[in-house]
């Protein structure tokens, strides 16, 4: 059996997180994330401070080399040569042949999408990450077959629960009556996980609206 897992991890879990905290940028790592001890990957940087990203991360211990590849339409692409053994969250994936399908930053967390061979692998990842002080949450776990269903068809149970609770508690009111932290406390998850669930719910709803619109 092959599983797809969506994970929310703190910004500190990936060295580039410090740049997200200090600069107005969003990051997205391409699928060529390293799986050997030293490798090259690519990261897209978006936002007003995209040009300053390079200087912000060039001196990180895990970064061996950083190369500006291209700058287009407010986005900057960098090639990164780094030492994965100094990045526990990725080192654990490499050791278990887990595939990192997506990895992007939000305001205060990382969202990762993984493909793994079993639930045992997920348990091992959670244990090893915790041993390195990485408090990661597995927000959604599904099979590859379910993942291949057409996008935008429906919200997951957790997304729907979070979206409805946010609505009931006044999160969407002009003067918000609750916060992400309060919603998280009620759901038993972190504020980062709440933000990630809401963001994916918005995307699913937007895709549904797009797909149901008549041709123009």
N, C-alpha and C positions, 0 to 999 in steps of 0.2 A: 504494500500500500504506500502511496505517495501523498504527502500532506502539504498544504499551504498554510503558513502561519503568519499572521500580522502581529508585529511586536512594537511596543512603544518603549523607548529607552531614553534616559536623561541625556541632555546635551553633552555632558562630561564623558559619556561612553565612547565618543568618537573625538579624536584630537581637534578636528575642525570645529567642534562645538563652541570653543572659546571665541572664534571669529563671529559666530552667529549671535552670541551673547553681547559682544562688544560693537558689532556693526549691523547696519540695516541690510541684511542679505538673507537669502534662502539658498540652500545647497541641494544638489541632486547628484548622487554618484551614479555613473553609468554602470551597466552590467559587468563591465570588465574589472570588477572589484578583485583585488589580488587574492590568490589562494595559495601562493607559495610564500616562503619566508621574506623574500624581497621581490616586489613586482611593481608594475606601472598600472595605474588606473586613471580615470578621467572624472572630473567633477565640474558640473555647470554651476556658475554662481550668478544669481539674479538679485537685483536691488540697487538702490542708489549708491551703496558703498562697494559694489562689485569690484571696482578697480583697486580698492585697498586690501582686498582679500589676500593677495599674494604676500604682501609684507607682513600681514597678520599671522600667517601660518608657516612661512618659510623657515623660521628658526625652531619649529617644534622638533623634539627629539626623534619622533617617529617618521618625520619627513626627510628623506635623503636628498630629494631634488624636486623642484617645482618649476614647470615650464608653461609659459603663456602660449596657448595653441591658437586661439581665435577670440575675437570680440565682435559680437553681432547683436544688433537690436536690443541693447541694454543687458545682454548676457555675456559672460566671459567664460571660456572653456580653458581649464588648466589640466595639464598632464602631471601626475603625481607619482613619484617613485618613493615608496615608503617601506618601512620594516614592520610587517604585520605582527611579528612576535611581540612588538611593543603596544599592540592594540588588542587587548584581550577579547573584545566582543567579536572581532573578525578572526582572531587566532582560533577561537573555539569553533567557529564555523568550518574553518579549513581542516581542523583535526577530525571533524565528523562528516566530511564531504557534504555539508549542507550548502545549498546554493542560495546566494543572496540575489534575489530578483530585482528588488528596488530598495533604495535607501535615500531618504530625503529629510531635510530639516523642517521643523515648524518653528514657531516663536520660541518655544521652551522645551522641545524634545526632538528625538529622531523617530521617524516611522520607517520600519523595515518590513519587507515582505520576503519570506523564506520558503524554500522548498526542501523538505526533509523526508527521510525514508520511513520514520516511525515516530510514535509518541515518546518512545524511549529517548530518542535523540533530543526532543524538546525538553524532556526532564533533565537530561544531562546538561544541556545548554543553560537552562535556568540555574542549575546548581553551580556550574562553573562561573557563570556571570556573577552570581551572588557572592561567590568566594572572592571575586575581584572588586566587590563593592558596587556592582552594576545592578540597580533595582529595575529590571525590565519586566514589562507586563505583556503577557500573550493575550491580545485583545480579541483575536478571532482565529480559529483553527478550522479548516475545512479540507475536503479532499480535492484532488486535482480535477476530478470529473465535475464537481460542483462549481469549481472556480472557472471552468471553461464555459459555463452557461452564459448566454448573452448578457452584456453589462446593462445596468440600469433597470433590471426587471423588478427588483424589490429590495427593501432594506433588510439587513440582518436583524435578528431578534434584539441583539445588544444595541444596535444603532437606533432601532425604533424605540426601545425602552428609554434610551438616553435623550432622544429627540423629544418624546412626549413629556418626560419629566421636566426637561428644560422649559418647555412651553407652559406646563402647569405651574411651575415655580416662578414664572415671570422673567426668565432669562432673556427672552426676546422683546420684552417691554422697552419702551423708549428710555425709561429710567429703570435699569435692571434691578429686579427685586432679589436676585440671588447671584452667586458667582460660580465659576467653574470649580473652585475648591469646595464649596458647599454642596454642589451637585455630586462631586466625587465622593464626599463623605457619606452622602445618602446612598450612593450606589456601591460603596466599598472599593472604589478605585481611585487612582491619582487624578489630579486636575489635568495632567498631560494626557491621560487616557481619555478623559471626557472630551477634551479639545479635539483629539484625533478621531473619536467616534463621530462627533458632530461634523467635522470637516468631510469625512467620507460619506455621511448621510446627505450633506448638501450636494456633494458631487453626484451621488446616485439619483437624487431627485432632479438635478439639473439635466442629467443624461436622459432621464425618463421624459422630461418635458421636450428636450431636443428631438428625441426619437419619435414622439407622438405628434409633433408639429407637421401639418400638411406641407408638401413641397411648395416652395415659393415660386 
